[in-house]
């Protein structure tokens, strides 16, 4: 795998909307056909398809040529922690400064966003002729904003720990033009009259490009590794897939970072609807659909915490993932991760057969971990499931660090998984 191809995918995906567009482009280049939710689906054995919801979630699937025995599913998410731009965002400050009114989206490490070039991307809605509402993606794609730190001279206690106030400390400055507005720049970017714009869903994002680092170039650093690293491995694995008896189904959910309880999140009916409509298009009755689900499996893919070299005490005593240590299988007694005895055995056997490295992760028993999307998806589509990810450092930082080799291991894993 060329690592620059992955970095290019990251760069093309500043928001969940853009990530879905980048995934769609890859799928269409490889013969996948888009299905529309409002139209009847006509599916063929051997066909490759995808469907979107809200422009920020996507499900892609391949129907095998032979008799279908079940579904082999994988899930990940397209969103990452960032700053969401509020409506009416301009705040006029002292001597002409204009700040952008934002709010945190997801559990961010605030300090990592300061003193970095930022830009704005998202989706806009506008008036079309005949009273119709149009929409398109926008990416201002230039160094536009900065959240400046307060100088150490003005807060001598800064290095002893500081509680950032998102409404005070974390507003990016935009311009010193008193009349400047974000909407006017967006309209100019789209070559559109400003009064045609109706509404926007905009996010500030980090401009830093992905890079290779370490003595031997063994690590990668980039924004949004959680969870675009898994998204990339899933889509590339699907492009390698040669399913024989199981429908290969990958789903890319939005809004995992804020709980998934949206129409396009893992706690929605999106996956359930896709499976139901596939069954209907293949003329399966309710009994046959139930039989397929009983023979199905789900891999929930969301990145995992690597052992931190400066804080090894934060890791579990016996489960201590390393960068470039292979696929991380995640376990949790309270079932925040869906892995159980059978599903972990299935995944381990899959790794062994493909020569893929694997390792295990558990939270320390006295430190609660984060949530993911497998257990939410399972409430709608109940099949055996395993939670996995790639080991990374500084999860939810503006830029994160992971192992260069691991992503290739993930692509091979999904290619093997979907060639049954």
N, C-alpha and C positions, 0 to 999 in steps of 0.2 A: 504494500500500500504506500502510495506517495503521500507523505504527511501534509504537503502543501495543498493537496486536494481537500483534506479535512479542514485546514485553516481557511481555505476559500469558502467552504460551507459555513463555517462559523461567521465569517465576515459578511456573507450574504444573508445572515439570519439575526439581525439586531433585535427583532421581536418575534413573537410566536407566529404572527401573520406572515412574516418574511420567511421563517423557517418552513412553514407549510408550502409556500410558493417554491422554495428551493427543493423541497422533497418532490413536489409535483413535477418540476422540470426534469429531475432525474428519472422519475417514473415514466414520464411521457417519452423521453429520449430512448427508453428501453421497451416501448410498445405497450405500456399500460393505458387503458382507456378510462376516461373520467365518466362516472355515473352521477346523475343528478338526483337529489333526494325527492324532488317533486315529480319525477318521471318514473315510468315502469322500468324495472331492470330486466334486461334480456341477457342471460349469461350462458356461456358455452364452456364445456370441458376443455381445458387447455388455455382458457382465457385469463388475461391479467387486467385487473381493474383497480380503481380507487374512487373514493367519495370523500367530500369535505363537509365539515360542519362549522359554520361561523367564520370560515376562512382561517381559523387558528387550530383546528383539529382535523385529522385526516386518518382514514383507514384504507389500507391497500391490501389486496389479496390475489392469490393465484389459485385457480381451480385445477386440480390434476386431470390428466387425460383419462386415468383409470377410475375405477369405482372409488367413491369417497368413503373413508372410514371415520373421519372426524376432523377437528380443527386443531392445528398447531398455531397458537397465538403468541404474540409478543406485544408488550405495551411499554411506552415511555412517555415523556412529556416534552412539550415544545417551549414552555415558558421558563424564565429565570428571574431571580430577584432583581429589581431595578427601581427607578423612580417613575411613577406615572404622573403625567402632566394633568393638572386639574383644569376644569372649564374656566374660561376667563382668566388665563394664567398670569398675565402681566401685573407685576407689582412695581409701581414707580417709587424709587427710593431716592436717597440723598443725591443732589447735584446731577440728576439725570440718569443714574443707574436704573436699569430695568431688570428685575429678577423674575424668574419663572416659578410660579406656585406649583409645587409638586407634593406628592405623598408617597411613602414607601409602599412598594408592591412586593410582598414576601418578606422572609426573614433575612435581611441584609446585614453585612458587616459594614456599618456606616462609614467608618474611618477610611476604608479602602477606596471610597468614591471621591475623596477630596483631592484637589490639586491634580486632576487628570483632565485631558480634553474629552469632552462629551459631545454628543449630538442628539438629534431627535428623529424618531421614526415611528411609524404606526399606520393607521388606516384613517381615511377621511371620507365623508359623505357629502355629496353636492347635488344641486338641482340639475336635472336633465330636462330636455324638452318634453312637453305633454304631461307635466306634473310628476314625472318619474324621479326617483332618487337613485343616483349613481354612487359608486364607491370605487376607490382605488388605494393602493399602497403608496406610501411616501417615505423616503429616506433622505434627509437633508445632507447626509454623507459628507460632512466637513466638520472641522473643529469649531464648534459653535458656542459651547457653554463651559463653565467651570464652577465648581463649588470651592471657594477659597477657604483655607484654614485661617483661623485667627492666629496672628503672630505669637510666638512664645513670649515675647516681651509684654504682651497684653494679657496673658494668662500663664503665669510662671508655674502653675500647678498642672499644666496640660499633661505632662508625662507621668503624672501620678494617677492618671485615669480621668476620663471625662465622659459625662453623660450627654450625648448629643440630643438636642431638641430638633426634631425634623422640621418644625414650622419656623425655626429661627436659624439654626446652624447649617442646614442642608439644602437651602434654596440656591440653585445655580444662577449666576449672573449671566445676562444675555447680551446687553448692549448699553451704551451710554447715550443713545438717541432717545430722547423723551417720547418721540412719536413711534418708536419701533414696536412691532408686534410680531408674534410668532405666526399668526394667521397670514399676515401679508407675505412673509417669506415662503410659507407653504403654497400660497396661491401663485406666487412667482415661479416656484419650482415646478408646479403643475401647468404653467402657462394658462391660468384660469383667472377670471375675474373674482376678486375676493368676496363679493356679495353673493356668489353662487355657493360658497361653502356653507354647509348646514351644521355639521358637527365633526368631531375628531376623537379618535382613540390614540393618544400619543404617549411615547415613553422616552425618557432619556436613557442613552446607552453609552457604554465605554467604547472609546475609539481605538484602544490598543489592539494591534494585530497579534495573531498567534505566533509563537516563536518556539524554537528548540533550545534547550539549555542543559547544563550539566557537563561534567568533564568529558564524557563520550557522546554528548547529545542524546542522553537516554531519557530525558524528560521533556514534556511540553507544557507551555504556559499559554493560556488564552482565556478570554471572557466566556462565560456561559457553558463551560464544560459540563456542568450539571444543568440540563440533562442532554445537551445536544451531542455529547460524545456517544451516548447510548442511541440517540435518534439516528446518528450517522451510521453506526454499526448495524442497526436494524434495517435501514433502507439499503445499505450496500449488501448485507446478507441476503435480503430478498431478491436483489438483482442477480445473485449467484444461485438462487434456489432452483431446484428441479424436483418439485413435489410429485410423488407417485400416488399416494393414497390419502394424504391429509391436505386439507385446504390451508395454505400458508397465509396467515392473516396478521398484519402488523398495524397497530393503532397508535397514533401520536396524539395524546391528549393535551389540551391547554389547561391552565389554571391549577396545576398541582401545587404550586407555591402558595396558593391562598385557599387551599382546602378542597378543591375539585368539585365543589357543589354548584356547578353551573351547567348549562345545557350542553357545553362542549367539554366538560370535565370527566374524570374517571368515575365520578359518582352520578353520572347522567345515564340515559338509556342509549347512548350512541352505539356502543359495542353491541348491546343487546339487539338494537334495531338492525344493525348491519347483518348480524348472524341470522336474524329472523327473515330478512329480505333475501339473503342468499338461499336459505332453505326453501322459501316460496318460489324463487326463480328457478330452482332446480327441481320443482314439483315434488318436494318431500312433504309427507303428511306429518302431523304432530308427533306421532309415534316414532317415525324415522328421524325427525329432528332431535328428539330426546335421546335416541340411541347414539347419534353422532356426538352430542355433548358429553355423554358418559365415557366416550373414548377420546376426549380432547384434553389439551394441556395449555397452560398459560405461563409464559416467562414475563415477569414484571421487572423491567430494567431501569434502574435509577442509581446514580453513582453512590459510592460508599466511602466512608472515612478511612484513609490510610493512617497507620501509626505515625504520629508527629514526632520528628527527631528531637525537638526541644521540649516536648511534653509526653514522653512515653507513659507517664503515670495515668494519662487520660484514656488509654486503651485497655481493653479487657485483658486479663492476665494471660489467657491462652489463645485468643483469637485476635491476631495483630497483622492485618493486611499490609502489604508493601507495594509501592509503585513497581510496575512491571512484574508483579507476582502472579498475574493471571486473573481470570474471572473471580469476582468476590461473591460468594454465596452468603446471603444475609439471613440471620436467625433472630427471632425474638419471642420470648415466652408469652408475652401479652398479645401476640399475633399482629403487631404493627407490620411485621413481615409475614408473608403467607407460607414460607418454607416449612415443610414438615418432613417426616422420615421418608415417605415415598417420593415426594417431589425433589428432595435433595439427592436421593439415590438416582433418580432419573437424570438429573442434571450432571451429576458426577460421572455416570456411565457415558453420557453424551460427550463430555470433555475427554474422558479416557479414550474413547473410540476415535476421536479426532486429533488426539495428541495435543490437547489444549490444557494449559496450566490453570489451576483453580486454587482458591484459598477461602477462608471463612471469616465472617465478621459477626460479632455480638457486641451490644453495648455493655459497658460496665454496669453491673447490677445496681449501682447507686447513681448512675447518670442517665436520665431519660433521653432517648434518641428522637430523631425526627420521624415523620410519617412519609409514606409513599403512596403509590396508586394501586398496587396489587390487591390489597384487602378491600378497597372500595369497588374495583371492577368485579371482584368476586361476589359482592352482594347482588349484582345484576346477572352475571354469568358464572355460575358456581361449578368450577372444574378444578382439578389439581393444579397447584400454582407454586412457583418458586420465585423468590426475590433475589435479583443479582445486581451487580453494578461494576464499575471500574473504580479502583482505588484512587483517591485524590486527596490533596491537601488543600486547606483553606476553603472548604465548601461554603458557598454563598459570599465569598469575597468578590470584588469587582473583577479580579482575574484569579484563576485557579491553576493548580499544578497537578499533572498526572503523568503516568508512564507512557512513553512513546510506543512501546511494544504492545501494550494491552489492547489498544483499539483494533489492531490486526487480529488479535486472538478473538475479540468479540465478533468481528465480521465472519471469521471462520466458524464460530459457534453457531451463529444464526443460519449461515449457509448450510451447515450440516443438519441442523434442527429441521430446516424446511426442505430437505431432500429425502423425505421418507414417504 
